[in-house]
Amino acid sequence: RHAVENGQVPQGLRRAMETMQRTGSCFPHGQGGPAWPASPGAGKGTALYLPSPLAAADPLARAAADAAHDLLSRAGREVTMLHDLLRDTGHEARRWGDEYLFRELRDALLRQITETAPALIITEDPHTLNALRNDFGLSLDVLHSSEAVAADLSRMIPNIPPRKDSHVYAVHDPCY
């Protein structure tokens, strides 16, 4: 915060913050290939899938987001994604000390969430998950995509046979 207030922010960070203020994401949009097809509008009772803002700029992140969206849809969820409106939650701005930009981005995303009226939000991005759960004051559930997939699998296959080994397996999410 001290560096921001005293104009001592490194040039790379300053550029990222300017990009975030201009586009809603610290990743430049438009580098991820052709635009995603429009997602069907969500209504009450649907899940809103919010991929990482990186998906707007990186083809591999976009492919992962599309695959997760497809998997959730195949599991019987009515899932919509705000393809053309991928925004950051503003968590980077808050961590960098720019509370004003955080609130601006948070409020813009909250308006989109309110307009979509989902029953829950699903994301694979640990930063988005943390910000939505802790900084947004939402009254609806926010799930990591792995939580949603695990719930769907246990619903679809209620009698999964027990493992034949006694090992404990974990997926490491390196951010939170």
Summary of the structure (lengths in Angstrom):
residues: 176
radius of gyration: 17.8
end to end distance: 21.8
largest distance: 60.3
contacts: 486
relative contact order: 0.15
helix: 48%
strand: 8%
